[in-house]
Amino acid sequence: MLSEETLSRVIEMAWEDRTPFEAIECSYGFTEPQVIEIMRKHLKTSSFKLWRKRVSGRNTKHAKLRSKDISRGYCPTQYKHR
């Protein structure tokens, strides 16, 4: 069973355009099909459908489809220090 904190972070990473599924797998051990199942289970149906439409085939969500010039999985301003 996932902690609320882990679940929240996995969902957040899945929604982020620049975070590839491989980064989620590296950080949390969940493969793309497992992330899809997590999203299906924990989002409303309409939100899940919107997310699937958004990430399907998106270059930035799949490391193999990304430009070789991109070496990070997040936007530099994503993690702001307070």
PyMOL Python script that loads the backbone (N, CA, C, O; Angstrom):
from pymol import cmd

cmd.read_pdbstr("""\
ATOM      1  N   MET A   1       0.839  -1.191   0.000  1.00  0.00           N
ATOM      2  CA  MET A   1       0.000   0.000   0.000  1.00  0.00           C
ATOM      3  C   MET A   1       0.881   1.251   0.000  1.00  0.00           C
ATOM      4  O   MET A   1       1.882   1.319   0.713  1.00  0.00           O
ATOM      5  N   LEU A   2       0.500   2.217  -0.793  1.00  0.00           N
ATOM      6  CA  LEU A   2       1.259   3.460  -0.911  1.00  0.00           C
ATOM      7  C   LEU A   2       0.898   4.432   0.199  1.00  0.00           C
ATOM      8  O   LEU A   2      -0.259   4.526   0.607  1.00  0.00           O
ATOM      9  N   SER A   3       1.898   5.151   0.682  1.00  0.00           N
ATOM     10  CA  SER A   3       1.608   6.224   1.630  1.00  0.00           C
ATOM     11  C   SER A   3       0.946   7.364   0.858  1.00  0.00           C
ATOM     12  O   SER A   3       1.095   7.465  -0.360  1.00  0.00           O
ATOM     13  N   GLU A   4       0.227   8.207   1.563  1.00  0.00           N
ATOM     14  CA  GLU A   4      -0.421   9.359   0.913  1.00  0.00           C
ATOM     15  C   GLU A   4       0.616  10.258   0.253  1.00  0.00           C
ATOM     16  O   GLU A   4       0.379  10.805  -0.824  1.00  0.00           O
ATOM     17  N   GLU A   5       1.758  10.406   0.900  1.00  0.00           N
ATOM     18  CA  GLU A   5       2.821  11.255   0.367  1.00  0.00           C
ATOM     19  C   GLU A   5       3.372  10.689  -0.947  1.00  0.00           C
ATOM     20  O   GLU A   5       3.553  11.431  -1.913  1.00  0.00           O
ATOM     21  N   THR A   6       3.637   9.386  -0.985  1.00  0.00           N
ATOM     22  CA  THR A   6       4.147   8.746  -2.196  1.00  0.00           C
ATOM     23  C   THR A   6       3.106   8.795  -3.303  1.00  0.00           C
ATOM     24  O   THR A   6       3.424   9.138  -4.442  1.00  0.00           O
ATOM     25  N   LEU A   7       1.878   8.458  -2.978  1.00  0.00           N
ATOM     26  CA  LEU A   7       0.796   8.491  -3.960  1.00  0.00           C
ATOM     27  C   LEU A   7       0.661   9.885  -4.560  1.00  0.00           C
ATOM     28  O   LEU A   7       0.546  10.035  -5.777  1.00  0.00           O
ATOM     29  N   SER A   8       0.675  10.898  -3.709  1.00  0.00           N
ATOM     30  CA  SER A   8       0.544  12.275  -4.167  1.00  0.00           C
ATOM     31  C   SER A   8       1.690  12.648  -5.101  1.00  0.00           C
ATOM     32  O   SER A   8       1.465  13.289  -6.128  1.00  0.00           O
ATOM     33  N   ARG A   9       2.907  12.257  -4.760  1.00  0.00           N
ATOM     34  CA  ARG A   9       4.068  12.605  -5.587  1.00  0.00           C
ATOM     35  C   ARG A   9       4.053  11.866  -6.912  1.00  0.00           C
ATOM     36  O   ARG A   9       4.397  12.452  -7.939  1.00  0.00           O
ATOM     37  N   VAL A  10       3.664  10.599  -6.923  1.00  0.00           N
ATOM     38  CA  VAL A  10       3.589   9.840  -8.173  1.00  0.00           C
ATOM     39  C   VAL A  10       2.552  10.477  -9.101  1.00  0.00           C
ATOM     40  O   VAL A  10       2.805  10.638 -10.295  1.00  0.00           O
ATOM     41  N   ILE A  11       1.398  10.836  -8.561  1.00  0.00           N
ATOM     42  CA  ILE A  11       0.361  11.483  -9.371  1.00  0.00           C
ATOM     43  C   ILE A  11       0.853  12.830  -9.892  1.00  0.00           C
ATOM     44  O   ILE A  11       0.629  13.172 -11.053  1.00  0.00           O
ATOM     45  N   GLU A  12       1.519  13.586  -9.039  1.00  0.00           N
ATOM     46  CA  GLU A  12       2.057  14.874  -9.463  1.00  0.00           C
ATOM     47  C   GLU A  12       3.070  14.704 -10.594  1.00  0.00           C
ATOM     48  O   GLU A  12       3.026  15.434 -11.585  1.00  0.00           O
ATOM     49  N   MET A  13       3.972  13.750 -10.449  1.00  0.00           N
ATOM     50  CA  MET A  13       4.975  13.506 -11.493  1.00  0.00           C
ATOM     51  C   MET A  13       4.315  13.037 -12.788  1.00  0.00           C
ATOM     52  O   MET A  13       4.751  13.411 -13.877  1.00  0.00           O
ATOM     53  N   ALA A  14       3.274  12.225 -12.678  1.00  0.00           N
ATOM     54  CA  ALA A  14       2.577  11.742 -13.873  1.00  0.00           C
ATOM     55  C   ALA A  14       1.906  12.900 -14.617  1.00  0.00           C
ATOM     56  O   ALA A  14       1.848  12.883 -15.847  1.00  0.00           O
ATOM     57  N   TRP A  15       1.401  13.897 -13.900  1.00  0.00           N
ATOM     58  CA  TRP A  15       0.755  15.043 -14.528  1.00  0.00           C
ATOM     59  C   TRP A  15       1.766  15.992 -15.165  1.00  0.00           C
ATOM     60  O   TRP A  15       1.441  16.687 -16.127  1.00  0.00           O
ATOM     61  N   GLU A  16       2.985  16.026 -14.638  1.00  0.00           N
ATOM     62  CA  GLU A  16       3.984  16.953 -15.154  1.00  0.00           C
ATOM     63  C   GLU A  16       4.377  16.586 -16.586  1.00  0.00           C
ATOM     64  O   GLU A  16       4.711  15.436 -16.873  1.00  0.00           O
ATOM     65  N   ASP A  17       4.333  17.555 -17.458  1.00  0.00           N
ATOM     66  CA  ASP A  17       4.640  17.312 -18.876  1.00  0.00           C
ATOM     67  C   ASP A  17       6.078  16.875 -19.098  1.00  0.00           C
ATOM     68  O   ASP A  17       6.336  16.050 -19.974  1.00  0.00           O
ATOM     69  N   ARG A  18       7.001  17.395 -18.345  1.00  0.00           N
ATOM     70  CA  ARG A  18       8.418  17.145 -18.607  1.00  0.00           C
ATOM     71  C   ARG A  18       8.996  15.973 -17.822  1.00  0.00           C
ATOM     72  O   ARG A  18      10.177  15.656 -17.969  1.00  0.00           O
ATOM     73  N   THR A  19       8.204  15.342 -17.012  1.00  0.00           N
ATOM     74  CA  THR A  19       8.704  14.213 -16.224  1.00  0.00           C
ATOM     75  C   THR A  19       8.375  12.914 -16.943  1.00  0.00           C
ATOM     76  O   THR A  19       7.206  12.539 -17.036  1.00  0.00           O
ATOM     77  N   PRO A  20       9.394  12.218 -17.455  1.00  0.00           N
ATOM     78  CA  PRO A  20       9.127  10.969 -18.179  1.00  0.00           C
ATOM     79  C   PRO A  20       8.733   9.840 -17.226  1.00  0.00           C
ATOM     80  O   PRO A  20       9.065   9.863 -16.041  1.00  0.00           O
ATOM     81  N   PHE A  21       8.031   8.870 -17.761  1.00  0.00           N
ATOM     82  CA  PHE A  21       7.647   7.704 -16.964  1.00  0.00           C
ATOM     83  C   PHE A  21       8.875   7.013 -16.386  1.00  0.00           C
ATOM     84  O   PHE A  21       8.817   6.443 -15.297  1.00  0.00           O
ATOM     85  N   GLU A  22       9.985   7.064 -17.114  1.00  0.00           N
ATOM     86  CA  GLU A  22      11.210   6.431 -16.632  1.00  0.00           C
ATOM     87  C   GLU A  22      11.710   7.081 -15.344  1.00  0.00           C
ATOM     88  O   GLU A  22      12.300   6.402 -14.505  1.00  0.00           O
ATOM     89  N   ALA A  23      11.486   8.381 -15.175  1.00  0.00           N
ATOM     90  CA  ALA A  23      11.890   9.064 -13.940  1.00  0.00           C
ATOM     91  C   ALA A  23      11.043   8.582 -12.763  1.00  0.00           C
ATOM     92  O   ALA A  23      11.544   8.444 -11.647  1.00  0.00           O
ATOM     93  N   ILE A  24       9.766   8.329 -13.016  1.00  0.00           N
ATOM     94  CA  ILE A  24       8.888   7.805 -11.966  1.00  0.00           C
ATOM     95  C   ILE A  24       9.347   6.403 -11.585  1.00  0.00           C
ATOM     96  O   ILE A  24       9.384   6.049 -10.407  1.00  0.00           O
ATOM     97  N   GLU A  25       9.694   5.610 -12.596  1.00  0.00           N
ATOM     98  CA  GLU A  25      10.161   4.251 -12.320  1.00  0.00           C
ATOM     99  C   GLU A  25      11.473   4.276 -11.540  1.00  0.00           C
ATOM    100  O   GLU A  25      11.660   3.488 -10.613  1.00  0.00           O
ATOM    101  N   CYS A  26      12.369   5.167 -11.909  1.00  0.00           N
ATOM    102  CA  CYS A  26      13.657   5.273 -11.219  1.00  0.00           C
ATOM    103  C   CYS A  26      13.467   5.722  -9.773  1.00  0.00           C
ATOM    104  O   CYS A  26      14.135   5.211  -8.874  1.00  0.00           O
ATOM    105  N   SER A  27      12.559   6.674  -9.541  1.00  0.00           N
ATOM    106  CA  SER A  27      12.344   7.222  -8.198  1.00  0.00           C
ATOM    107  C   SER A  27      11.494   6.324  -7.312  1.00  0.00           C
ATOM    108  O   SER A  27      11.767   6.185  -6.120  1.00  0.00           O
ATOM    109  N   TYR A  28      10.452   5.706  -7.898  1.00  0.00           N
ATOM    110  CA  TYR A  28       9.479   4.977  -7.081  1.00  0.00           C
ATOM    111  C   TYR A  28       9.290   3.518  -7.468  1.00  0.00           C
ATOM    112  O   TYR A  28       8.609   2.774  -6.762  1.00  0.00           O
ATOM    113  N   GLY A  29       9.887   3.099  -8.588  1.00  0.00           N
ATOM    114  CA  GLY A  29       9.802   1.706  -8.991  1.00  0.00           C
ATOM    115  C   GLY A  29       8.539   1.317  -9.741  1.00  0.00           C
ATOM    116  O   GLY A  29       8.295   0.130  -9.959  1.00  0.00           O
ATOM    117  N   PHE A  30       7.735   2.289 -10.140  1.00  0.00           N
ATOM    118  CA  PHE A  30       6.496   1.995 -10.863  1.00  0.00           C
ATOM    119  C   PHE A  30       6.721   2.133 -12.363  1.00  0.00           C
ATOM    120  O   PHE A  30       7.185   3.173 -12.831  1.00  0.00           O
ATOM    121  N   THR A  31       6.394   1.091 -13.116  1.00  0.00           N
ATOM    122  CA  THR A  31       6.499   1.124 -14.572  1.00  0.00           C
ATOM    123  C   THR A  31       5.363   1.960 -15.141  1.00  0.00           C
ATOM    124  O   THR A  31       4.425   2.312 -14.425  1.00  0.00           O
ATOM    125  N   GLU A  32       5.446   2.274 -16.423  1.00  0.00           N
ATOM    126  CA  GLU A  32       4.381   3.064 -17.057  1.00  0.00           C
ATOM    127  C   GLU A  32       3.007   2.410 -16.885  1.00  0.00           C
ATOM    128  O   GLU A  32       2.066   3.104 -16.499  1.00  0.00           O
ATOM    129  N   PRO A  33       2.844   1.105 -17.153  1.00  0.00           N
ATOM    130  CA  PRO A  33       1.520   0.498 -16.942  1.00  0.00           C
ATOM    131  C   PRO A  33       1.047   0.587 -15.483  1.00  0.00           C
ATOM    132  O   PRO A  33      -0.149   0.728 -15.228  1.00  0.00           O
ATOM    133  N   GLN A  34       1.970   0.506 -14.537  1.00  0.00           N
ATOM    134  CA  GLN A  34       1.592   0.634 -13.130  1.00  0.00           C
ATOM    135  C   GLN A  34       1.156   2.063 -12.806  1.00  0.00           C
ATOM    136  O   GLN A  34       0.212   2.264 -12.043  1.00  0.00           O
ATOM    137  N   VAL A  35       1.835   3.048 -13.379  1.00  0.00           N
ATOM    138  CA  VAL A  35       1.448   4.450 -13.182  1.00  0.00           C
ATOM    139  C   VAL A  35       0.058   4.686 -13.767  1.00  0.00           C
ATOM    140  O   VAL A  35      -0.773   5.358 -13.157  1.00  0.00           O
ATOM    141  N   ILE A  36      -0.187   4.133 -14.944  1.00  0.00           N
ATOM    142  CA  ILE A  36      -1.510   4.272 -15.568  1.00  0.00           C
ATOM    143  C   ILE A  36      -2.580   3.683 -14.653  1.00  0.00           C
ATOM    144  O   ILE A  36      -3.650   4.268 -14.491  1.00  0.00           O
ATOM    145  N   GLU A  37      -2.297   2.540 -14.062  1.00  0.00           N
ATOM    146  CA  GLU A  37      -3.264   1.906 -13.159  1.00  0.00           C
ATOM    147  C   GLU A  37      -3.479   2.738 -11.897  1.00  0.00           C
ATOM    148  O   GLU A  37      -4.605   2.856 -11.415  1.00  0.00           O
ATOM    149  N   ILE A  38      -2.414   3.309 -11.366  1.00  0.00           N
ATOM    150  CA  ILE A  38      -2.529   4.191 -10.194  1.00  0.00           C
ATOM    151  C   ILE A  38      -3.415   5.384 -10.537  1.00  0.00           C
ATOM    152  O   ILE A  38      -4.306   5.749  -9.770  1.00  0.00           O
ATOM    153  N   MET A  39      -3.164   5.983 -11.686  1.00  0.00           N
ATOM    154  CA  MET A  39      -3.957   7.140 -12.107  1.00  0.00           C
ATOM    155  C   MET A  39      -5.420   6.747 -12.309  1.00  0.00           C
ATOM    156  O   MET A  39      -6.325   7.478 -11.907  1.00  0.00           O
ATOM    157  N   ARG A  40      -5.645   5.608 -12.924  1.00  0.00           N
ATOM    158  CA  ARG A  40      -7.017   5.136 -13.161  1.00  0.00           C
ATOM    159  C   ARG A  40      -7.759   4.947 -11.831  1.00  0.00           C
ATOM    160  O   ARG A  40      -8.937   5.284 -11.710  1.00  0.00           O
ATOM    161  N   LYS A  41      -7.059   4.410 -10.851  1.00  0.00           N
ATOM    162  CA  LYS A  41      -7.673   4.097  -9.557  1.00  0.00           C
ATOM    163  C   LYS A  41      -7.922   5.342  -8.699  1.00  0.00           C
ATOM    164  O   LYS A  41      -8.902   5.396  -7.956  1.00  0.00           O
ATOM    165  N   HIS A  42      -7.047   6.330  -8.798  1.00  0.00           N
ATOM    166  CA  HIS A  42      -7.098   7.441  -7.857  1.00  0.00           C
ATOM    167  C   HIS A  42      -7.613   8.762  -8.431  1.00  0.00           C
ATOM    168  O   HIS A  42      -7.765   9.737  -7.694  1.00  0.00           O
ATOM    169  N   LEU A  43      -7.880   8.804  -9.728  1.00  0.00           N
ATOM    170  CA  LEU A  43      -8.462  10.009 -10.318  1.00  0.00           C
ATOM    171  C   LEU A  43      -9.921   9.764 -10.668  1.00  0.00           C
ATOM    172  O   LEU A  43     -10.348   8.623 -10.840  1.00  0.00           O
ATOM    173  N   LYS A  44     -10.676  10.843 -10.771  1.00  0.00           N
ATOM    174  CA  LYS A  44     -12.030  10.718 -11.292  1.00  0.00           C
ATOM    175  C   LYS A  44     -11.917  10.258 -12.741  1.00  0.00           C
ATOM    176  O   LYS A  44     -10.906  10.519 -13.394  1.00  0.00           O
ATOM    177  N   THR A  45     -12.926   9.589 -13.244  1.00  0.00           N
ATOM    178  CA  THR A  45     -12.908   9.064 -14.611  1.00  0.00           C
ATOM    179  C   THR A  45     -12.604  10.155 -15.623  1.00  0.00           C
ATOM    180  O   THR A  45     -11.793   9.950 -16.526  1.00  0.00           O
ATOM    181  N   SER A  46     -13.237  11.306 -15.488  1.00  0.00           N
ATOM    182  CA  SER A  46     -13.017  12.387 -16.453  1.00  0.00           C
ATOM    183  C   SER A  46     -11.581  12.904 -16.376  1.00  0.00           C
ATOM    184  O   SER A  46     -10.985  13.226 -17.403  1.00  0.00           O
ATOM    185  N   SER A  47     -11.029  12.987 -15.182  1.00  0.00           N
ATOM    186  CA  SER A  47      -9.642  13.437 -15.020  1.00  0.00           C
ATOM    187  C   SER A  47      -8.677  12.420 -15.606  1.00  0.00           C
ATOM    188  O   SER A  47      -7.692  12.788 -16.245  1.00  0.00           O
ATOM    189  N   PHE A  48      -8.960  11.143 -15.388  1.00  0.00           N
ATOM    190  CA  PHE A  48      -8.101  10.101 -15.940  1.00  0.00           C
ATOM    191  C   PHE A  48      -8.112  10.165 -17.467  1.00  0.00           C
ATOM    192  O   PHE A  48      -7.054  10.097 -18.092  1.00  0.00           O
ATOM    193  N   LYS A  49      -9.282  10.294 -18.070  1.00  0.00           N
ATOM    194  CA  LYS A  49      -9.376  10.362 -19.539  1.00  0.00           C
ATOM    195  C   LYS A  49      -8.635  11.575 -20.081  1.00  0.00           C
ATOM    196  O   LYS A  49      -7.966  11.483 -21.110  1.00  0.00           O
ATOM    197  N   LEU A  50      -8.747  12.701 -19.406  1.00  0.00           N
ATOM    198  CA  LEU A  50      -8.038  13.913 -19.809  1.00  0.00           C
ATOM    199  C   LEU A  50      -6.526  13.693 -19.728  1.00  0.00           C
ATOM    200  O   LEU A  50      -5.786  14.066 -20.638  1.00  0.00           O
ATOM    201  N   TRP A  51      -6.081  13.085 -18.632  1.00  0.00           N
ATOM    202  CA  TRP A  51      -4.654  12.803 -18.468  1.00  0.00           C
ATOM    203  C   TRP A  51      -4.138  11.856 -19.536  1.00  0.00           C
ATOM    204  O   TRP A  51      -3.080  12.102 -20.115  1.00  0.00           O
ATOM    205  N   ARG A  52      -4.872  10.765 -19.813  1.00  0.00           N
ATOM    206  CA  ARG A  52      -4.443   9.791 -20.831  1.00  0.00           C
ATOM    207  C   ARG A  52      -4.337  10.452 -22.199  1.00  0.00           C
ATOM    208  O   ARG A  52      -3.381  10.215 -22.938  1.00  0.00           O
ATOM    209  N   LYS A  53      -5.312  11.274 -22.527  1.00  0.00           N
ATOM    210  CA  LYS A  53      -5.280  11.968 -23.820  1.00  0.00           C
ATOM    211  C   LYS A  53      -4.060  12.888 -23.882  1.00  0.00           C
ATOM    212  O   LYS A  53      -3.408  13.003 -24.921  1.00  0.00           O
ATOM    213  N   ARG A  54      -3.765  13.528 -22.776  1.00  0.00           N
ATOM    214  CA  ARG A  54      -2.661  14.474 -22.708  1.00  0.00           C
ATOM    215  C   ARG A  54      -1.291  13.799 -22.833  1.00  0.00           C
ATOM    216  O   ARG A  54      -0.412  14.324 -23.516  1.00  0.00           O
ATOM    217  N   VAL A  55      -1.097  12.650 -22.188  1.00  0.00           N
ATOM    218  CA  VAL A  55       0.232  12.028 -22.170  1.00  0.00           C
ATOM    219  C   VAL A  55       0.466  11.014 -23.288  1.00  0.00           C
ATOM    220  O   VAL A  55       1.612  10.657 -23.560  1.00  0.00           O
ATOM    221  N   SER A  56      -0.582  10.550 -23.931  1.00  0.00           N
ATOM    222  CA  SER A  56      -0.423   9.540 -24.979  1.00  0.00           C
ATOM    223  C   SER A  56       0.426  10.078 -26.124  1.00  0.00           C
ATOM    224  O   SER A  56       0.049  11.039 -26.794  1.00  0.00           O
ATOM    225  N   GLY A  57       1.563   9.455 -26.336  1.00  0.00           N
ATOM    226  CA  GLY A  57       2.438   9.841 -27.432  1.00  0.00           C
ATOM    227  C   GLY A  57       3.240  11.107 -27.202  1.00  0.00           C
ATOM    228  O   GLY A  57       3.961  11.551 -28.096  1.00  0.00           O
ATOM    229  N   ARG A  58       3.128  11.689 -26.033  1.00  0.00           N
ATOM    230  CA  ARG A  58       3.853  12.936 -25.744  1.00  0.00           C
ATOM    231  C   ARG A  58       5.347  12.643 -25.645  1.00  0.00           C
ATOM    232  O   ARG A  58       5.763  11.790 -24.861  1.00  0.00           O
ATOM    233  N   ASN A  59       6.146  13.342 -26.429  1.00  0.00           N
ATOM    234  CA  ASN A  59       7.590  13.108 -26.461  1.00  0.00           C
ATOM    235  C   ASN A  59       8.234  13.245 -25.087  1.00  0.00           C
ATOM    236  O   ASN A  59       9.116  12.460 -24.740  1.00  0.00           O
ATOM    237  N   THR A  60       7.815  14.215 -24.316  1.00  0.00           N
ATOM    238  CA  THR A  60       8.468  14.474 -23.034  1.00  0.00           C
ATOM    239  C   THR A  60       8.124  13.444 -21.967  1.00  0.00           C
ATOM    240  O   THR A  60       8.793  13.405 -20.934  1.00  0.00           O
ATOM    241  N   LYS A  61       7.112  12.612 -22.173  1.00  0.00           N
ATOM    242  CA  LYS A  61       6.739  11.605 -21.181  1.00  0.00           C
ATOM    243  C   LYS A  61       7.436  10.273 -21.410  1.00  0.00           C
ATOM    244  O   LYS A  61       7.314   9.363 -20.590  1.00  0.00           O
ATOM    245  N   HIS A  62       8.157  10.147 -22.502  1.00  0.00           N
ATOM    246  CA  HIS A  62       8.848   8.905 -22.828  1.00  0.00           C
ATOM    247  C   HIS A  62      10.293   9.218 -23.175  1.00  0.00           C
ATOM    248  O   HIS A  62      10.558   9.883 -24.176  1.00  0.00           O
ATOM    249  N   ALA A  63      11.222   8.753 -22.371  1.00  0.00           N
ATOM    250  CA  ALA A  63      12.640   9.085 -22.551  1.00  0.00           C
ATOM    251  C   ALA A  63      13.144   8.733 -23.949  1.00  0.00           C
ATOM    252  O   ALA A  63      13.971   9.461 -24.500  1.00  0.00           O
ATOM    253  N   LYS A  64      12.671   7.647 -24.527  1.00  0.00           N
ATOM    254  CA  LYS A  64      13.140   7.234 -25.852  1.00  0.00           C
ATOM    255  C   LYS A  64      12.706   8.213 -26.941  1.00  0.00           C
ATOM    256  O   LYS A  64      13.347   8.298 -27.988  1.00  0.00           O
ATOM    257  N   LEU A  65      11.622   8.951 -26.699  1.00  0.00           N
ATOM    258  CA  LEU A  65      11.113   9.897 -27.694  1.00  0.00           C
ATOM    259  C   LEU A  65      11.650  11.311 -27.485  1.00  0.00           C
ATOM    260  O   LEU A  65      11.459  12.177 -28.339  1.00  0.00           O
ATOM    261  N   ARG A  66      12.316  11.550 -26.366  1.00  0.00           N
ATOM    262  CA  ARG A  66      12.800  12.887 -26.029  1.00  0.00           C
ATOM    263  C   ARG A  66      14.030  13.251 -26.848  1.00  0.00           C
ATOM    264  O   ARG A  66      14.766  12.389 -27.328  1.00  0.00           O
ATOM    265  N   SER A  67      14.224  14.539 -26.988  1.00  0.00           N
ATOM    266  CA  SER A  67      15.446  15.047 -27.608  1.00  0.00           C
ATOM    267  C   SER A  67      16.623  14.664 -26.723  1.00  0.00           C
ATOM    268  O   SER A  67      16.505  14.658 -25.498  1.00  0.00           O
ATOM    269  N   LYS A  68      17.737  14.349 -27.326  1.00  0.00           N
ATOM    270  CA  LYS A  68      18.945  13.998 -26.572  1.00  0.00           C
ATOM    271  C   LYS A  68      19.490  15.201 -25.797  1.00  0.00           C
ATOM    272  O   LYS A  68      20.313  15.043 -24.896  1.00  0.00           O
ATOM    273  N   ASP A  69      19.023  16.412 -26.155  1.00  0.00           N
ATOM    274  CA  ASP A  69      19.474  17.629 -25.486  1.00  0.00           C
ATOM    275  C   ASP A  69      18.844  17.795 -24.095  1.00  0.00           C
ATOM    276  O   ASP A  69      19.318  18.598 -23.292  1.00  0.00           O
ATOM    277  N   ILE A  70      17.785  17.044 -23.815  1.00  0.00           N
ATOM    278  CA  ILE A  70      17.106  17.152 -22.525  1.00  0.00           C
ATOM    279  C   ILE A  70      17.655  16.078 -21.597  1.00  0.00           C
ATOM    280  O   ILE A  70      17.479  14.883 -21.834  1.00  0.00           O
ATOM    281  N   SER A  71      18.317  16.520 -20.544  1.00  0.00           N
ATOM    282  CA  SER A  71      18.931  15.556 -19.624  1.00  0.00           C
ATOM    283  C   SER A  71      18.273  15.562 -18.251  1.00  0.00           C
ATOM    284  O   SER A  71      18.714  14.841 -17.357  1.00  0.00           O
ATOM    285  N   ARG A  72      17.237  16.355 -18.069  1.00  0.00           N
ATOM    286  CA  ARG A  72      16.559  16.419 -16.781  1.00  0.00           C
ATOM    287  C   ARG A  72      15.092  16.077 -16.954  1.00  0.00           C
ATOM    288  O   ARG A  72      14.565  16.098 -18.066  1.00  0.00           O
ATOM    289  N   GLY A  73      14.436  15.762 -15.846  1.00  0.00           N
ATOM    290  CA  GLY A  73      13.043  15.364 -15.916  1.00  0.00           C
ATOM    291  C   GLY A  73      12.082  16.390 -15.385  1.00  0.00           C
ATOM    292  O   GLY A  73      10.899  16.098 -15.211  1.00  0.00           O
ATOM    293  N   TYR A  74      12.572  17.615 -15.117  1.00  0.00           N
ATOM    294  CA  TYR A  74      11.682  18.623 -14.579  1.00  0.00           C
ATOM    295  C   TYR A  74      12.161  20.003 -14.997  1.00  0.00           C
ATOM    296  O   TYR A  74      13.305  20.179 -15.418  1.00  0.00           O
ATOM    297  N   CYS A  75      11.289  20.958 -14.877  1.00  0.00           N
ATOM    298  CA  CYS A  75      11.584  22.327 -15.199  1.00  0.00           C
ATOM    299  C   CYS A  75      12.455  22.924 -14.079  1.00  0.00           C
ATOM    300  O   CYS A  75      12.202  22.638 -12.909  1.00  0.00           O
ATOM    301  N   PRO A  76      13.472  23.744 -14.397  1.00  0.00           N
ATOM    302  CA  PRO A  76      14.349  24.293 -13.360  1.00  0.00           C
ATOM    303  C   PRO A  76      13.598  25.089 -12.277  1.00  0.00           C
ATOM    304  O   PRO A  76      14.066  25.175 -11.142  1.00  0.00           O
ATOM    305  N   THR A  77      12.456  25.660 -12.616  1.00  0.00           N
ATOM    306  CA  THR A  77      11.702  26.440 -11.620  1.00  0.00           C
ATOM    307  C   THR A  77      10.690  25.601 -10.855  1.00  0.00           C
ATOM    308  O   THR A  77       9.971  26.119 -10.000  1.00  0.00           O
ATOM    309  N   GLN A  78      10.630  24.316 -11.157  1.00  0.00           N
ATOM    310  CA  GLN A  78       9.627  23.440 -10.522  1.00  0.00           C
ATOM    311  C   GLN A  78       9.835  23.310  -9.027  1.00  0.00           C
ATOM    312  O   GLN A  78       8.871  23.362  -8.264  1.00  0.00           O
ATOM    313  N   TYR A  79      11.067  23.144  -8.598  1.00  0.00           N
ATOM    314  CA  TYR A  79      11.357  22.940  -7.182  1.00  0.00           C
ATOM    315  C   TYR A  79      11.938  24.222  -6.609  1.00  0.00           C
ATOM    316  O   TYR A  79      13.156  24.395  -6.557  1.00  0.00           O
ATOM    317  N   LYS A  80      11.075  25.103  -6.188  1.00  0.00           N
ATOM    318  CA  LYS A  80      11.490  26.401  -5.660  1.00  0.00           C
ATOM    319  C   LYS A  80      11.867  26.241  -4.189  1.00  0.00           C
ATOM    320  O   LYS A  80      11.156  25.601  -3.415  1.00  0.00           O
ATOM    321  N   HIS A  81      12.971  26.821  -3.832  1.00  0.00           N
ATOM    322  CA  HIS A  81      13.407  26.772  -2.444  1.00  0.00           C
ATOM    323  C   HIS A  81      12.867  28.001  -1.722  1.00  0.00           C
ATOM    324  O   HIS A  81      12.925  29.119  -2.235  1.00  0.00           O
ATOM    325  N   ARG A  82      12.356  27.776  -0.553  1.00  0.00           N
ATOM    326  CA  ARG A  82      11.743  28.885   0.218  1.00  0.00           C
ATOM    327  C   ARG A  82      12.728  29.478   1.168  1.00  0.00           C
ATOM    328  O   ARG A  82      12.397  30.414   1.896  1.00  0.00           O
TER     329      ARG A  82
END
""", "prot")
cmd.dss("prot")
cmd.show_as("cartoon", "prot")
cmd.util.cbc("prot")
cmd.orient("prot")
